[in-house]
């Protein structure tokens, strides 16, 4: 066993651990916030570049597509060449692409820059949870995952607010220019402090990577097409292409002797599969609420954009409060129980928002937002910790990639459902979206509670035993 392996077998020493988690958090802030700010700035950018709305949407879609098709391949690559290398390369690519975005003067250049930026973001998001696992000792893993979950949730929630603030004092290129100092600082710290891991000995599977890109890229595009009311034949064609590619990918992965790029081996662990399903349901509910709430507050109650930004703020603040609490609770109580309770509280908060009185006071809205955010924060940390801890340490990259993929699938499905409801039911679409979000939250709570079953617990114990045997060289 190498010296590096001994040094990092149970986390990094202090204060290196703190600097490592700071680097991971900064990278996540860049990747997640940049995925949200372009939505707010899109009309401004389109007007400035003399682009039509239909073409300018690729500023957002190009970024999202790049992340989608490269998340799992990059997580697999991290297992082979080392997670820190993929993470730092993603940071470099993201930072340079941000400069490219800020200097772009045509829609084509900006779209290309955003696609490159998306690949950089995928490098950051694909291995961040794996790096957390090697940064923290086993008995403190929940705390590290809690910080990670808190950063992701808050970044996604405050992204539009940050974009609005920057646009109020500067032009749109500064939305991307502000990434440069943060990216450079994260690179400088991460180069010295991120954990080293032993690379895997198997080669990178390029064929599976291509099939994975087609499966998830075209599949998510098909979901988005349904939400935006594209012709039925076109949607069916997209789903058919994704299904064929997905079938070929599963067949290839189940007939290989090397660890699969699509972590089918991990999905055979009951507690891991249930955690993935719970994550998809919860993020679908969250995105249904995030997308519909601004329209809901504006159309029903007449709140301005500034008022809505302030009224939604209690949500991410409550997540920030709940995440560290959940990180400590998960060390003492089952994750299935905490996740189930958290999602039921989340569902209660969403239902209370859907049932706001005709003339709500500020307090009426604030406590409901806080309740929804607290419930989601209470769920997310235990769920993410379970996903990462259920996988053997050498398969941390696959678990990290699936964590990001589950979040992306849930968010895409939620956004597509909101678009569909708003298109079909202009007057009641926002209210329907919130009630459907309640349904997904309750469904996610049920899935989370299933992890309390003997089968899930036995699966987790088998993984822990196998993980320990590998570490001891048995």
Secondary structure, DSSP 8 states (H G I E B T S, - for coil): --HHHHHTTT---TTHHHHHHHHHHHHHHHHHHHHHHHHHHHHHHHHHTT--HHHHTHHHHHHHHHHHHHHHHHHHHHHHH-HHHHHHHHHHHHHHHHHHHHH--SHHHHHHHHHHHHHHHHHHHHHHHHHHHHHS-GGGHHHHHHHHHHHHHHHHHHHHHHHHHHHHHS-TTHHHHTHHHHHHHHHHHHHHHS------SS---HHHHHHHHHHHHHHHHHHHHHHTT--HHHHHHHHHHHHHHHHHHHHHHHT-SS--SS-HHHHTSHHHHHHHHHHHHHHHHHHHHHHHHHHHHHHHH---HHHHHHHHHHHHHHHHHHHHHHHHHTTTS-HHHHHHHHHHHHHHHHHHHHT--TT--HHHHHHHHHHHHHHHHHHHHHHHHHHHHHS-GGGHHHHHHHHHHHHHHHHHHHHHHHHHHHHH-TTTHHHHHHHHHHHHHHHHHHHHHHTTSHHHHHHHHHHHHHHHHHHHT-
